[in-house]
Amino acid sequence: MKDFSPFSAPGQWYKGNLHCHSVMSDGTFLPEKLADMYRAKGYSFLALSDHELYTHWQDLERDGFLIVPSIERAVNIPRMEKCFHVNAFPSS
């Protein structure tokens, strides 16, 4: 079987982060600082998925850099005695 790298397929590839926290939950930096940092590193998109806080920082979008609306929710499953953290993004 021939080795296949998905990045060798034709198309447009984008570098991004779909899980990042700001000071709005338990992160270290303000949303503005995070957007600046990721833009400076050549990222195309960022989701600020703070805990229990739906965010869409559209005012931080510029120069082809997209902010993805998101939230991180804690989901408790009592019968399993576990808590899962789930990132969610709107469908439209």
N, C-alpha and C positions, 0 to 999 in steps of 0.2 A: 504494500500500500504506500502510495506517495504521500510524503508529509505535506500538510496544507496549513498555511498561515492565513487566518482571516484578513490580515492586513495587506496581503498581496492581491486581494480581490479588487477589481476596479470599483471606483466610487469615491465619494468624498468622506474623509475621516475627520472627526472632531475630538479634541481633548477636553475632558470635563470632569467635574466632581459632583456626584449626586447625594453626598452625605457630608454636611459640614455644619458646625454649630458656631453661632456668634455669642456675644455677651447677653443676647436676649434669652438664652438658656444657660448652658454650662461651658460656653466657649470663652476664648481669651480676647478676641478682637471684635470691634464694631463691624456691622455689615459692610459699611463703606470701605473699611480697611481690608476686609477679606476680599471684596470684589477687586480692589486695586492690586492686591497681592497675586490673585489668580490671573488677572489680566496680564500682569507683568511677567508671569511665568509662561505665557502663551496659551492659556486655557481659552476655550471657546464658550464654555457655559459653566454655571455654578448653581447648585441648589442649596440654599440656606435652610436646612431641615432642622430647625430648632425644636426642642421638646415641647409638645402640646401647644404649639403656636404656628398657625398657618401663616406663611409669609409669601409675599411676592414683591420684591424690591425692584420694581420696574424702573425706578429713577436711577438705578445703578447700571442699567444697560447702556452701552455705547460701543462704537467702533466694532460692530459685529459680535460683541460679547453679550450673551443671553443669560438672564437670571431666570431659573426654572422655579415656578411656584411649588412649594412643598411644605410638609409637616412630618415630624417624627412622633408617632403615637405609641404609648405603652399599652399593650394588650395583655391583661391578666387572664390566665387560664386556671381557675381555682382547682379543678379536678387534677391538674398536672402539677399544681403548686409552682407554676412558672410564670414569668413575665417576659413577653417578647416585645422588642422595639421594632416597629414597622415604619418604613418611610413610605409616604403616599404623595402622589402627584395627580393633579386634576386631569381628567380625560379631554378637556377642551379649554 
